[in-house]
Amino acid sequence: MARRLTKLLIANRGEIALRIIRSARLFGLKTVAVYSDADAQSAHVAAADEAVSIGPAEAAKSYLNIVAIIAAAKTSSADAIHPGYGFLSERPEFAQAAADAQIVFVGPKPEVMAALGNKVAARRIAVVAGVPVVPGIDVAEISAAREFAAHAGYPILVKAAAGGGGRGMRVVAEQAQLEGALEAAAREAKAAFGDGRIFVEKYLGHPRHIEIQILGDEHGGVVALGERDCSIQRRNQKIVEESPAPGLSDAMRAEIVDAALKLTRAAHYTNAGTVEFLVEGENFYFLEVNARLQVEHPVTEMRFGCDLVCEQLRIASGEKASEPAAPRGAAIECRINAEDPEHDFRPATGTVLHLRVPGGPGVRFDSHLVRGAEVTPWYDGLLGKLICYGANREEARGRLVNALDEFAILGVTNNAGYLRDIIASGQFRDAKLSTHFIDAFFPNWKNSTDNLDAAIVAAAIAAGEPQSDGAAPRTGAQPRSPWDLLNNFELWGTRR
């Protein structure tokens, strides 16, 4: 049923909130930002038509506060809510609260989200739909787990039924570890997701992580927009994503797409979602469904020439999902995070003193950062996503290396140099991809210290530099930035 939307509340912050605001404006909607006390001066607040405070800095009291967000939607007369990713985006109770308030939720129905959000229930839907799953058992009592492991062989994997991101997950190499792993995984799952249920699967040694982007509508239509390879992960968190998946045969690609469509049709899925698979050798297995927009959606947009957020809004308005155009070229994305790769990736905070954003053909940088922005400890440390497109993978890869060479941020420790070395490596060039790529090729990365003295000088100059980014060009009488003086200077090392 067609419905006219007029005002969209974005129940999120940072990069994704800005991303949604831009597409909503293109779609003709007024926008409402919500913000915590820590985000009062943030870019997404300034970009929206309206902004509503929803509480203190703690996420549990603001961005995870369903009552406060629904109240903000009612107060601002928003007739739709987009959850973005993270926070409440996959909470069926949030989708239900929006429906109860007669507000359109830009995502799947609550009951579908609940079914697919539980990995055990999702496995059962996949089996009924004829989609292959990793051999496993849906219950994790110690006796059943021992029996399964004896049959399947070690190692096995203990996983949380709810949630993701590697929490509630344990690899068990031998029987002596099994009972402790089951108990620890259940405790961690309960603490992270409020649900301590776990299950057991056969552990795959060197799989690739392949996912299919789908769009489903209220008319029963479901379309797929190609695959993404998300194999490069650190502690089960994706850091590099690309499309198409290199080295994947046309036959297997077609089989995986068909499996994704079967499952989403069986689940009566609507709006944007991602069906994830593990691929090992000539076999592939269903992993899970992410019932939301993915962080890595820009690589699909660049290959298919589409706007997935606008597609989400069209579907939420009751329209049919658009038939995708033929994909072209290749795109690669990397996630620039506020963290210290040299010290176990510990989270970083600080003030952005200087920001240099790369440009050129095929280069896209999705971020909420501006000079003077505060990176706080309250939320996820994603600073931005750097995405490069090319006529083929090697062109996209070369552009991404160059873009990471150009990128610079002063004031917040980040992983840009680490990402640059990954993308520039021979192993990535040759697509030696698996979920163990980091452990195999980058276990102990160290930053170059060649320009440490220059970095200290540049930091001191830039910290006191009054000019803001985007100001008029300097005249000959004005002082020059260290970025003008040190052409080959990189905060994280030496340009190669």
C-alpha positions in Angstrom: 0.0 0.0 0.0 1.4 3.4 -1.1 2.0 5.9 1.7 3.3 9.4 1.6 6.2 10.1 4.0 7.1 13.7 4.9 9.5 13.7 7.8 12.1 11.1 8.8 13.7 10.8 12.2 17.2 9.2 12.2 17.7 7.1 15.3 21.5 7.2 15.1 24.5 9.4 15.0 27.8 10.1 13.3 28.6 9.0 9.7 25.5 6.9 9.1 23.2 9.7 10.4 24.7 12.1 7.9 24.5 9.5 5.1 20.8 9.0 5.7 20.1 12.8 6.0 21.6 13.4 2.6 19.5 10.7 0.9 16.3 11.7 2.8 16.8 15.3 1.5 17.1 13.9 -2.0 14.0 11.9 -1.5 12.1 15.1 -0.5 11.8 14.4 3.3 12.4 16.8 6.2 14.8 15.2 8.7 15.0 15.0 12.5 18.3 14.2 14.2 18.4 12.9 17.8 21.5 13.5 19.9 22.9 12.8 23.3 24.6 15.4 25.5 28.0 14.3 24.1 26.8 14.9 20.5 25.1 18.3 20.9 27.7 19.9 18.5 28.0 17.0 16.1 27.7 17.3 12.4 24.5 15.2 12.0 22.8 17.6 14.4 23.8 20.6 12.3 22.8 18.9 9.1 19.2 17.9 10.0 16.2 20.2 9.7 15.4 19.6 13.3 17.2 18.1 16.3 15.9 16.6 19.5 17.9 15.8 22.7 17.3 12.3 23.9 19.5 12.1 27.1 23.0 11.9 28.5 26.1 10.5 26.9 25.6 6.9 27.9 24.2 5.0 25.0 21.8 3.1 27.2 20.2 6.3 28.3 20.1 7.9 24.8 20.7 6.1 21.5 19.4 2.8 23.1 16.5 4.5 24.8 13.4 3.3 22.8 11.0 5.4 24.9 13.0 8.6 24.4 13.4 8.1 20.6 9.7 7.3 20.1 8.9 10.4 22.1 11.2 12.5 20.0 9.5 11.2 16.8 6.1 12.1 18.2 7.2 15.5 19.4 8.7 16.3 16.0 5.7 14.8 14.1 8.0 12.4 12.2 6.1 9.8 10.3 9.1 7.5 9.7 12.2 6.3 11.6 15.4 5.1 10.0 17.6 3.1 12.5 20.8 3.2 10.6 23.2 0.4 11.8 24.2 -0.6 15.3 22.3 0.7 18.3 18.6 -0.3 17.9 18.8 -1.2 14.2 18.1 -4.9 14.8 15.9 -4.7 17.9 12.5 -6.1 17.1 11.1 -4.3 20.1 12.1 -1.0 18.6 10.4 -1.8 15.3 7.4 -2.8 17.2 7.4 0.4 19.3 7.4 2.4 16.1 4.5 0.4 14.6 2.5 0.8 17.9 3.1 4.6 17.6 1.9 4.4 13.9 5.3 5.5 12.7 6.8 3.7 9.6 10.0 1.8 10.5 12.5 1.8 7.6 13.4 -1.9 7.9 11.8 -5.3 8.1 8.8 -6.2 10.2 9.4 -6.8 13.9 8.4 -10.5 13.7 10.8 -11.1 10.7 13.6 -9.3 12.5 13.0 -11.4 15.6 13.1 -14.6 13.7 16.2 -13.8 11.7 18.0 -12.1 14.7 18.1 -15.4 16.4 20.8 -17.4 14.6 19.2 -20.8 15.6 15.8 -19.7 14.2 17.5 -18.3 11.1 19.3 -21.6 10.6 16.0 -23.4 10.7 14.4 -21.1 8.1 17.5 -21.7 5.9 17.2 -25.5 6.2 13.5 -25.4 5.3 14.3 -23.2 2.3 16.9 -25.6 1.1 19.8 -23.4 1.9 23.0 -25.1 3.1 24.1 -24.4 6.6 27.3 -25.2 8.5 27.0 -28.6 10.2 25.9 -28.0 13.8 23.4 -28.5 16.5 20.8 -26.0 17.8 21.3 -26.8 21.4 24.5 -26.7 23.5 24.1 -29.0 26.5 27.4 -30.5 27.3 26.4 -34.1 26.4 25.0 -33.1 23.0 28.0 -30.9 22.3 30.4 -33.8 23.1 28.4 -36.1 20.9 28.5 -33.6 18.0 32.2 -32.9 18.4 33.0 -36.7 18.4 31.1 -37.0 15.1 32.2 -33.8 13.4 35.7 -33.7 14.8 37.5 -30.8 16.5 37.8 -27.9 16.3 34.2 -26.8 16.8 32.8 -23.3 17.2 30.5 -22.2 20.1 28.3 -19.2 19.1 25.7 -16.9 20.6 22.2 -17.3 19.3 21.6 -13.6 19.4 23.9 -10.7 18.5 27.2 -10.8 16.7 30.5 -9.1 16.3 32.4 -12.1 17.7 30.9 -11.8 21.2 29.7 -15.0 22.7 32.0 -17.0 20.3 34.6 -19.5 21.2 36.8 -21.9 19.1 37.2 -25.2 20.9 40.2 -27.2 19.8 39.8 -30.3 22.1 37.3 -31.9 24.5 39.1 -30.6 27.6 38.1 -27.0 26.6 34.5 -27.7 25.7 32.7 -27.3 29.0 34.5 -24.1 29.9 33.9 -22.6 26.5 30.2 -23.3 26.7 29.9 -21.6 30.0 32.1 -18.6 29.0 30.3 -18.1 25.7 26.9 -18.2 27.5 28.0 -15.6 30.1 29.4 -13.3 27.5 26.3 -13.6 25.3 24.0 -12.9 28.3 26.1 -9.8 29.2 26.3 -8.5 25.6 22.8 -9.3 24.3 20.7 -10.1 27.2 20.3 -13.6 25.8 22.6 -16.4 26.9 21.5 -19.0 24.4 24.3 -20.6 22.4 24.7 -23.3 19.8 27.5 -25.3 18.2 28.9 -25.6 14.7 31.8 -27.2 12.9 34.7 -24.8 12.8 35.8 -24.0 9.2 39.5 -23.6 8.9 40.0 -20.9 6.2 36.6 -19.7 4.9 35.8 -16.6 3.0 33.0 -14.3 4.2 30.7 -13.6 1.3 27.4 -11.6 1.6 24.6 -10.8 -0.7 22.8 -7.4 -0.6 19.0 -7.8 -1.0 16.0 -5.6 -1.2 12.5 -6.9 -0.5 9.2 -5.1 -0.8 5.7 -5.4 0.5 4.5 -6.9 -2.8 6.5 -10.1 -2.4 9.4 -8.9 -4.7 13.0 -9.5 -3.7 16.0 -8.5 -5.7 19.7 -9.1 -5.1 22.5 -6.5 -5.8 25.5 -8.7 -6.1 27.9 -9.9 -3.5 30.6 -8.4 -1.2 33.7 -10.1 0.1 34.2 -9.2 3.8 36.8 -11.7 4.6 39.4 -9.3 6.0 38.4 -9.2 9.7 40.1 -8.5 13.0 38.6 -10.3 15.9 35.5 -11.1 13.8 35.0 -7.4 13.0 35.2 -6.4 9.3 37.7 -3.9 8.3 38.0 -4.2 4.5 35.1 -5.0 2.1 35.0 -5.3 -1.6 32.7 -6.1 -4.6 32.8 -8.2 -6.6 34.4 -11.1 -4.6 37.7 -11.8 -6.4 38.1 -15.3 -7.7 34.5 -16.4 -7.1 33.3 -18.4 -10.1 30.2 -17.3 -11.9 28.5 -20.6 -11.1 29.1 -20.3 -7.3 28.1 -16.6 -7.4 24.8 -17.5 -9.0 24.2 -20.3 -6.5 24.9 -18.1 -3.5 22.6 -15.3 -4.9 19.9 -17.9 -5.5 20.2 -19.2 -1.9 20.0 -15.7 -0.5 16.8 -15.0 -2.5 15.3 -18.4 -1.4 15.9 -17.6 2.3 14.6 -14.0 2.2 11.5 -15.0 0.3 10.9 -17.8 2.9 11.2 -15.2 5.7 8.9 -12.7 3.9 11.7 -10.1 4.2 11.1 -6.5 3.4 13.5 -3.5 3.0 17.3 -3.7 2.9 19.2 -6.7 4.3 22.2 -8.8 3.9 22.4 -12.6 3.8 25.9 -13.7 4.9 27.7 -17.0 3.9 30.9 -18.7 4.6 32.7 -20.2 1.5 35.3 -22.9 1.8 36.6 -24.7 -1.3 33.6 -25.6 -3.5 31.1 -25.3 -0.7 29.2 -22.5 0.8 27.1 -22.3 4.0 24.5 -19.8 5.3 25.9 -17.8 8.3 23.3 -15.2 9.3 21.1 -12.3 8.1 21.8 -8.7 9.0 18.3 -7.2 9.0 19.4 -3.6 8.3 21.6 -1.5 6.2 25.3 -2.6 6.4 28.3 -0.4 7.1 29.8 -1.6 3.8 26.8 -0.7 1.6 28.8 2.0 -0.4 30.7 -0.6 -2.3 27.4 -2.0 -3.7 26.2 1.6 -4.5 29.4 2.4 -6.4 29.2 -0.8 -8.5 25.4 -0.6 -9.2 25.1 3.1 -9.5 22.3 3.2 -6.9 21.4 4.8 -3.6 20.4 2.1 -1.2 19.0 4.5 1.4 16.7 6.0 -1.2 15.7 2.5 -2.1 14.9 1.8 1.5 12.7 4.9 1.7 10.9 4.0 -1.5 10.1 0.5 -0.2 9.0 2.0 3.2 6.7 4.2 1.2 5.0 1.1 -0.3 6.7 1.0 -3.7 8.3 -2.0 -5.3 12.0 -2.6 -5.1 13.8 -1.3 -8.2 15.4 -3.8 -10.6 19.1 -3.3 -10.2 21.2 -2.1 -13.1 24.0 -4.3 -14.4 27.0 -4.0 -12.1 30.2 -2.4 -13.4 33.8 -2.3 -12.2 35.0 -3.0 -8.7 34.9 -1.1 -5.4 36.8 -1.6 -2.2 36.1 0.0 1.2 38.2 0.2 4.4 37.0 1.4 7.8 39.1 4.1 9.5 38.8 3.7 13.2 40.0 5.6 16.3 42.3 3.0 17.6 46.0 2.2 18.1 47.1 -0.7 15.9 50.5 -0.8 17.6 49.1 -1.3 21.1 46.5 -4.1 20.7 44.1 -1.7 18.9 43.1 0.1 22.1 40.4 2.7 21.5 41.6 6.3 20.9 40.0 9.6 21.7 40.9 13.2 21.0 40.1 16.4 19.1 40.5 16.6 15.3 43.2 19.2 14.9 43.7 18.7 11.2 41.9 16.6 8.6 43.0 16.0 5.0 40.4 14.2 2.9 41.5 12.4 -0.3 39.8 13.1 -3.6 40.0 12.3 -7.3 38.0 10.0 -9.7 36.3 7.1 -8.0 37.1 8.2 -4.4 34.4 8.5 -1.7 34.9 9.3 1.9 31.8 8.9 4.2 32.5 10.6 7.5 31.1 13.0 10.1 34.4 14.5 11.0 35.3 18.1 10.7 38.2 20.1 12.2 37.5 20.6 15.9 35.3 17.5 16.3 35.6 15.6 19.5 36.1 11.8 19.4 34.8 10.6 22.7 34.9 7.2 24.5 31.2 6.9 24.5 30.5 5.3 21.1 31.9 3.1 18.3 35.3 4.4 17.1 34.4 4.6 13.4 35.9 7.8 12.0 35.0 7.2 8.4 34.8 4.9 5.5 37.1 5.3 2.5 35.8 3.7 -0.7 37.4 3.6 -4.1 36.0 2.5 -7.4 37.8 1.4 -10.5 37.1 -0.3 -13.8 38.7 -3.4 -12.3 39.9 -4.5 -8.9 43.5 -3.5 -9.5 42.5 0.1 -10.4 40.2 0.3 -7.4 43.1 -1.1 -5.2 45.6 1.4 -6.6 43.2 4.3 -6.0 42.6 3.2 -2.4 46.4 3.0 -1.7 46.8 6.5 -3.1 43.8 7.8 -1.2 45.2 6.4 2.1 48.5 8.1 1.2 46.6 11.4 1.0 44.5 10.9 4.1 45.7 12.5 7.2 44.1 13.2 10.6 45.9 14.9 13.4 44.8 14.7 17.0 43.2 11.2 17.0 45.3 8.0 16.7 43.8 5.8 14.0 44.4 2.8 11.8 44.8 4.4 8.4 48.4 3.3 8.1 47.6 -0.2 9.0 44.9 -0.3 6.4 47.2 1.2 3.8 49.8 -1.5 4.4 47.1 -4.2 4.0 45.7 -2.8 0.8 49.2 -2.3 -0.6 50.4 -5.8 0.3 51.1 -8.5 -2.2 48.8 -10.9 -0.3 45.8 -8.5 -0.8 46.8 -7.8 -4.4 46.8 -11.5 -5.1 43.5 -11.9 -3.3 44.7 -14.5 -0.7 41.6 -13.8 1.2 40.1 -15.6 4.2 38.8 -14.7 7.6 42.3 -15.5 8.9 44.0 -13.0 6.6 45.1 -10.7 9.5 46.4 -13.5 11.6 48.3 -15.0 8.7 49.9 -11.8 7.2 49.6 -8.9 9.7 49.8 -10.4 13.2 52.3 -7.8 14.6 52.1 -4.6 12.5 54.3 -1.7 13.5 54.1 1.9 12.5 57.1 3.5 10.8 59.0 6.0 12.9 61.0 7.6 10.0 59.2 10.9 10.4 58.6 11.0 14.1 60.4 14.3 14.6 58.5 15.9 11.7 55.2 14.6 13.2 55.9 16.3 16.5 56.7 19.6 14.8 53.7 19.3 12.5 51.4 18.6 15.4 52.6 21.6 17.3 52.2 23.9 14.3 48.8 22.5 13.3 47.5 22.7 16.8 48.1 26.4 16.9 47.1 27.1 13.3 44.0 29.4 13.3 42.8 28.7 9.8 39.9 26.3 9.5 39.6 23.7 6.8 37.9 25.0 3.7 39.0 28.6 4.3 40.2 30.8 1.4 43.7 30.1 0.0 46.6 31.7 1.8 48.4 34.7 0.2 52.1 34.8 0.0 52.3 36.8 3.2 50.4 34.3 5.3 52.1 31.4 7.2 52.1 28.1 5.4 50.8 24.8 6.9 53.2 22.0 7.6 51.2 20.0 5.1 52.5 22.4 2.4 56.0 22.2 3.6 56.3 18.5 4.1 55.0 17.1 0.8 56.0 13.5 1.6 55.0 13.6 5.2 52.5 11.0 6.5 51.3 10.8 10.1 51.8 7.1 10.1 54.9 6.6 8.1 56.7 7.3 4.9 55.0 7.4 1.5 56.4 4.5 -0.5 
